[in-house]
Amino acid sequence: MNNRFKASILKFEYDLWSYYLAVPKPIGDKFIEGDDRRVICVINKSTPIYSALMSKGDVYSIYVKKDFMKKHELVEGDEVDVTLEKDRSEYGMPMPESFQVLLDQDKEGCLYFHALTKGKQRTLIHLVGKVKNVDSQLAKGLAIMQHLKESQGQLDFKRLNILIKEYNNRK
């Protein structure tokens, strides 16, 4: 199932999130299955945005990050072509191959990772995937796995960031 429609890039009234697309309720309703609101959004045939439909009054919204706007030369008020597809991926976003290899090789770390909420899993996947260099991805992934085992699955992002810096300096 997918749907195409036109929408304008809008700006939130508050600063937590900057920009969003309004998705008409009848279109958004087709993609919601229980608590699962995950979709893949393509704007003007660009790189996909893995997101959740967020309720915003009589419409749904999809957050659009500032860096995406800049990369694709979009500004508030631009009308764009939007294609939505139901996200049926395991994690709600692509898993970097380097991190999947680490999960496959480390049973204990994998158990702790999969005991986390889906949102926390996506946060860790994003941390690894936002860097393109495979060596840096591996360093972050190794730090995450060590942290999960040391903390027995209790995330402490301050400690994790220290570990990531330590692993990055080992190169």
N, C-alpha and C positions, 0 to 999 in steps of 0.2 A: 504494500500500500504506500503510495506517495501522493502528495498534493503539491501543486504549483499555484502560486499567487503572487501578487505584487504587494509590497509593503514599504512604508517609509521608515528610515532610521530615525528613531526618537531618542530624546535625552530624558533620563530620570530627573525628577524634581529634587532628589537627594543625592549625596555623593558616594554612597556605598558602591553602586554600579553606575557606570556612565551612560551607556547606550543600550537600546533594545529594539527588537522588532515586535510589533503587535501581531499576534496570530488570532484571526477570528475564531471565536468559540466553536462554531460548527466544524471547522477544520481541526482545531486542536483536540476536540473531544474524540475524534477518530483514532488518535494516537495514545490515548490514556487507557491503560489496562490495570485496574486496581490502583495500587500505589506507584506503578511504573509509569513515569512521565518522560522517559528518555527518548530523544529524537536525534536524528542527524539532519542538520540544516545546511543547505548550500545556498549561498548568496551570489548571484550573478556568475554561476558556474565556477566559483572559487574553491579553495580548499574547504573541506567540511568542518562544521562546528558541531562538536558533540555536546549536547546540552539537555536540559530538562525544561519542559514547558512549565512556566511559573504562572500561577493564577494572578491576574491583575484586573480585578473588577469584572467587566463583561467580556474580557479578552484574555488570552495567554500572552506571556512575553518570553522571548529568547534573548539572553544577554549577549551583547556583542562587545568584545574587549577593544580597548583603545588601540592596542598594537595591530589588531586585525583591521580596524578602520584605517589606520595609517598605511599599512601594507597594501591595502586594496584601494587607497585614495578615496575613501568614503567620508562624507561629512553629514552632520545632523541634517535631516530633511531630505536626503537623497532617496529617491524611489528605486527600489531594487527588485529583481526577480528572485523569489524564494522557492526552493524545493524542500519539502519535508519528507523524511522517511523514518519509519519506526526503527529505533536502534535495538537490534537484537544481539549485540555483542555481549560477551560475558561480563565485561567491566564497565560498559557505558562509554568507552573510549578505546582507541587502539593501544595494545600492549607492546611496548618496545621489545624487540626480539632479545636484546641483551638481558633485560630484566626477566623475561620468561625463562631464559636459560638458567639464570640464578635460582629462580623459584623451582625449576625442575631438578636442580642439583642439590638443593638444601631443604630436606624434608621438614626439619624443625622450623626454619624460617618461613617456609611455605604454609605450614599449619597456622602460625601466628598471623601471617598476612591474610589468610582466608578467614580467620576469626574476626578480623576488623569489619566495620560497617562498609558497605559499598562506597560511601562517600570518602571514607578514609583511604580505602584501596585506590580510588581514583586520584586522590591527592598525592599519594606516593607514586603512582604510575606517571602522573603529570610531572612530578619532580625529576624523574628519570628521563622522560620523553622530551622535556622542553630543551634539553641540550642535544645537539645533533652529533657531536663527536662520540663515537662508540666507546672509546677509552674513558671519557668522562661519565658516560652512562653507566659503565661497569663500576667505576669508583663510587658513584652515588648508590647504585644497586647494592654493592657490597656493604656500604655503610648502613643502608636501610636494613639489610638482613642481619647484620651484627646488632644493630639497635633493637630490632624486634626480639632477638634471642636474649639479649642482656636485660631488657625490660619486661620480658615474658609477655610481649604483645601490647604493652601499655605505651602508647606514643607520647613522647616528650619532644616536641619539635625543637626546643632550645638545645637539648642534648643531641638530637639527630643532626642539627645544623653544625654543631661542633665536630661530630664524627665525619660528616661529609667533607668539611674543610681538612680534617686530618687525612682522610683517604685521598683527596685531591692533591695534597702536598706530598704524597708517597710516590708520585710519578717519577 
